[in-house]
Amino acid sequence: MSEDTSDSEEELEFEKASKTGKRNPPMFVNRDEGMTAWLDKDKNGNYFLRLKLPLGLGTVPIFLNDAVYEGIQKNFDKLVEHHLNQEEEN
């Protein structure tokens, strides 16, 4: 059995979180497992995490489950915007 993901894969378009091109350090780090996660933004302006897998296995996007946790995406976006605004002020 294979899952049909063609529709969802075609809809995914990402833009760089950093418009300056400067590489920010990862937001989350697991040094024991060699994994890191950065904030990223999708085409709808919603933030998500981009998880870098160990051993050069690539990166995968991790999205909030807004269908189950109502309003979590809106709250997460507010948190990220607040953090980014604080960084700009400093």
ROZA-466450 format. One record per residue (C-alpha): residue number from 0; chain; x negated, y, z. Coordinates in Angstrom, 3 decimals. Last residue first. Layout:
<rodos>
{rodo NUM 'A' {X Y Z}}
...
</rodos>
This chain:
<rodos>
{rodo 89 'A' {-18.789 44.263 19.545}}
{rodo 88 'A' {-15.549 45.569 18.052}}
{rodo 87 'A' {-15.759 43.193 15.092}}
{rodo 86 'A' {-16.144 40.192 17.421}}
{rodo 85 'A' {-13.061 41.228 19.424}}
{rodo 84 'A' {-11.058 41.511 16.191}}
{rodo 83 'A' {-12.153 37.996 15.214}}
{rodo 82 'A' {-11.066 36.618 18.603}}
{rodo 81 'A' {-7.676 38.324 18.428}}
{rodo 80 'A' {-7.193 37.093 14.853}}
{rodo 79 'A' {-8.044 33.538 15.963}}
{rodo 78 'A' {-5.597 33.647 18.883}}
{rodo 77 'A' {-2.847 35.130 16.714}}
{rodo 76 'A' {-3.385 32.410 14.084}}
{rodo 75 'A' {-3.182 29.751 16.815}}
{rodo 74 'A' {0.099 31.225 18.087}}
{rodo 73 'A' {1.649 31.285 14.608}}
{rodo 72 'A' {0.433 27.743 13.919}}
{rodo 71 'A' {1.769 26.459 17.268}}
{rodo 70 'A' {5.266 27.861 16.671}}
{rodo 69 'A' {7.010 24.510 16.933}}
{rodo 68 'A' {4.738 21.661 17.944}}
{rodo 67 'A' {6.171 18.820 15.847}}
{rodo 66 'A' {6.388 20.476 12.425}}
{rodo 65 'A' {3.535 22.829 13.320}}
{rodo 64 'A' {1.050 19.963 13.392}}
{rodo 63 'A' {-2.078 22.100 13.179}}
{rodo 62 'A' {-4.357 21.370 10.259}}
{rodo 61 'A' {-7.734 19.603 10.192}}
{rodo 60 'A' {-9.650 20.004 6.932}}
{rodo 59 'A' {-12.306 17.409 6.147}}
{rodo 58 'A' {-16.017 17.833 5.561}}
{rodo 57 'A' {-18.683 15.612 4.067}}
{rodo 56 'A' {-20.118 12.207 5.006}}
{rodo 55 'A' {-23.594 13.718 5.313}}
{rodo 54 'A' {-24.501 11.546 8.286}}
{rodo 53 'A' {-22.000 13.208 10.615}}
{rodo 52 'A' {-18.639 14.711 9.620}}
{rodo 51 'A' {-18.090 18.430 9.266}}
{rodo 50 'A' {-14.596 19.352 10.460}}
{rodo 49 'A' {-12.914 22.347 8.836}}
{rodo 48 'A' {-10.464 23.733 11.358}}
{rodo 47 'A' {-7.295 25.594 10.411}}
{rodo 46 'A' {-6.145 29.180 10.066}}
{rodo 45 'A' {-3.026 30.156 8.172}}
{rodo 44 'A' {-3.246 32.876 5.511}}
{rodo 43 'A' {-1.036 31.043 3.015}}
{rodo 42 'A' {-4.038 30.230 0.795}}
{rodo 41 'A' {-5.725 28.419 3.694}}
{rodo 40 'A' {-8.112 29.943 6.248}}
{rodo 39 'A' {-11.192 28.400 7.855}}
{rodo 38 'A' {-12.499 28.083 11.386}}
{rodo 37 'A' {-15.539 25.880 11.715}}
{rodo 36 'A' {-15.980 22.426 13.222}}
{rodo 35 'A' {-19.107 20.452 14.056}}
{rodo 34 'A' {-19.975 16.775 14.324}}
{rodo 33 'A' {-23.281 15.084 15.161}}
{rodo 32 'A' {-21.752 12.522 17.537}}
{rodo 31 'A' {-23.770 13.515 20.606}}
{rodo 30 'A' {-23.993 17.159 19.474}}
{rodo 29 'A' {-20.245 17.634 19.464}}
{rodo 28 'A' {-19.763 21.264 18.486}}
{rodo 27 'A' {-16.722 23.494 18.030}}
{rodo 26 'A' {-16.682 27.092 16.719}}
{rodo 25 'A' {-19.516 26.441 14.281}}
{rodo 24 'A' {-22.142 29.164 13.853}}
{rodo 23 'A' {-21.239 31.842 11.339}}
{rodo 22 'A' {-22.730 31.773 7.855}}
{rodo 21 'A' {-22.722 35.232 6.310}}
{rodo 20 'A' {-20.890 35.365 2.968}}
{rodo 19 'A' {-19.368 38.688 3.961}}
{rodo 18 'A' {-15.847 37.416 3.364}}
{rodo 17 'A' {-16.214 34.727 6.004}}
{rodo 16 'A' {-13.170 32.496 6.186}}
{rodo 15 'A' {-13.724 31.354 2.611}}
{rodo 14 'A' {-10.528 30.709 0.725}}
{rodo 13 'A' {-8.816 27.376 0.426}}
{rodo 12 'A' {-6.377 25.871 -2.000}}
{rodo 11 'A' {-4.350 22.794 -1.113}}
{rodo 10 'A' {-1.267 22.454 -3.296}}
{rodo 9 'A' {-2.768 19.816 -5.599}}
{rodo 8 'A' {-3.708 17.616 -2.652}}
{rodo 7 'A' {-0.166 17.735 -1.268}}
{rodo 6 'A' {1.390 16.606 -4.542}}
{rodo 5 'A' {-1.176 13.858 -5.214}}
{rodo 4 'A' {-0.932 12.371 -1.722}}
{rodo 3 'A' {0.927 9.186 -2.608}}
{rodo 2 'A' {0.017 6.700 0.147}}
{rodo 1 'A' {-1.332 3.384 -0.929}}
{rodo 0 'A' {0.000 0.000 0.000}}
</rodos>
